[in-house]
Every structure is written in structure tokens, then in C-alpha cells.
Amino acid sequence: MRRTVAWALLLVAFVLSTAFVAWWTVPVVAAIWGAATAYSRKPWRSAALVAAAAWALLLAVSGTRGPLLELAGLLGGIFGLPGFATVLLTLIFPALLAWSAAGLVSALRETLGERARAAEAA
């Protein structure tokens, strides 16, 4: 239950930061998640999945206000891909941003924690 609530809050953070600031807030939010998530050894997994879900939610909401599928088909035609591939690439982008930021900060947190424990033991 606690994990589900945390993921829901992360989803809200990704949606709001992307909608009201910009796309570059995805790695910022994910880095905070990677630093603050103590119960998970691999916060990059949840950060990547939730970031993709947040952008899927944003696409679903924006798709109701505009011709999203027409645009996806047009962009797919430009790149020589089917229309769904452009939507899929749009979801992979925030997942990769969140994965890398949360993974980097999480690894840094673990390394610094190990160094601090080694210094205490010495």
C-alpha cells in the first residue's frame, strides 16, 4: 500500500512538473526520487515506468483536445515508421530520462553511504 501511494505521488509529480514547467523536469523529479527512495534498491525501475505512465496520461489528455493520432501518423510517415511507433518513442523518452537520473543518484547515494560506513568503522 505504501509503495502504491508513493508511486501515485510520483506520477502526480511527473505530470504536474511536465505540464506546468517543461520536459526537462523529468530527470529532476527522478533524481529526487532516486535520492529519497530508501525502501527500494532499484528506484530507477519505478521511476522509468511511472514517467512513461505520466506521459501516457498527458498524451491521453491532450489527445482529447487535438488530432493526436493524425499527428502521430504524419510524424511516422516523415520518419518512415508506423504512427504508433512515434507514440511509443514519445513514451520511451521520459522513461530513459527518469531511468538514468534515478539510477545515477541512487548509485551515488549507495556509494556515499558505503564510504560513510567505512569511515565510521575505521
C-alpha positions in Angstrom: 0.0 0.0 0.0 2.8 2.4 0.9 4.6 1.7 -2.4 1.4 2.3 -4.4 0.8 5.7 -2.7 4.5 6.6 -3.3 4.1 5.7 -7.0 0.9 7.7 -7.3 2.6 10.7 -5.8 5.5 10.3 -8.2 3.0 10.1 -11.1 1.4 13.4 -10.0 4.9 15.0 -9.7 5.8 13.9 -13.2 2.5 15.0 -14.7 2.5 18.4 -13.0 6.1 19.2 -13.5 6.0 18.3 -17.2 2.7 20.1 -17.8 3.5 23.3 -16.0 7.3 23.6 -16.3 8.9 21.5 -19.1 10.1 18.1 -20.2 13.5 18.6 -18.5 11.8 18.3 -15.1 11.5 14.5 -15.6 15.2 13.8 -14.7 15.0 16.3 -11.8 11.9 14.6 -10.3 13.5 11.2 -11.0 16.8 12.3 -9.3 14.8 13.4 -6.2 13.0 10.0 -6.3 16.3 8.2 -6.5 17.8 10.1 -3.6 14.7 9.9 -1.4 13.6 6.3 -2.1 15.2 4.3 0.7 12.9 1.2 0.6 13.9 0.1 -2.9 17.3 -1.0 -4.1 16.3 -0.1 -7.7 14.3 3.1 -7.8 15.2 3.5 -11.5 12.7 0.8 -12.4 9.7 2.5 -10.8 10.9 6.0 -12.0 11.1 4.8 -15.6 7.7 3.1 -15.5 5.9 5.9 -13.8 7.5 8.6 -16.0 6.2 6.7 -19.1 2.8 6.3 -17.5 2.7 10.0 -16.7 3.5 11.0 -20.3 0.9 8.4 -21.5 -1.6 10.2 -19.3 -0.6 13.6 -20.7 -0.9 12.2 -24.2 -4.3 10.8 -23.5 -5.5 14.1 -22.1 -4.0 16.1 -25.0 -5.4 13.6 -27.5 -8.9 14.5 -26.4 -8.2 18.2 -27.4 -6.5 17.7 -30.7 -5.7 15.4 -33.5 -3.0 13.4 -31.8 -3.4 10.3 -33.9 -3.3 12.3 -37.1 -0.1 14.0 -35.9 1.4 10.6 -34.9 0.6 9.2 -38.4 2.2 12.3 -40.1 5.3 12.1 -38.0 5.5 8.4 -38.6 5.3 9.0 -42.3 8.1 11.6 -42.1 10.4 9.1 -40.2 9.3 6.1 -42.2 7.7 4.5 -39.2 4.1 3.5 -38.4 2.2 6.0 -36.4 2.2 4.0 -33.2 6.0 4.0 -33.2 6.1 7.7 -32.7 3.8 7.5 -29.7 6.0 4.6 -28.4 9.1 6.7 -28.8 7.4 9.6 -27.0 6.9 7.3 -24.1 10.4 5.8 -24.2 12.0 9.3 -23.9 10.8 10.1 -20.4 11.4 6.5 -19.3 15.0 6.8 -20.3 15.4 10.2 -18.7 13.9 9.0 -15.4 15.8 5.7 -15.5 19.2 7.4 -16.0 18.7 10.1 -13.4 17.2 7.9 -10.7 19.8 5.2 -11.3 22.7 7.7 -11.2 21.5 9.4 -8.0 20.7 6.0 -6.4 24.1 4.6 -7.2 25.7 7.8 -5.9 23.7 7.6 -2.7 24.8 3.9 -2.2 28.4 4.7 -2.8 28.4 7.7 -0.4 26.7 5.5 2.2 29.3 2.8 1.9 32.1 5.3 2.2 30.5 6.8 5.3 30.1 3.4 6.9 33.7 2.5 6.0 34.9 5.8 7.6 32.9 5.1 10.7 34.3 1.7 11.0 37.9 3.0 10.7 
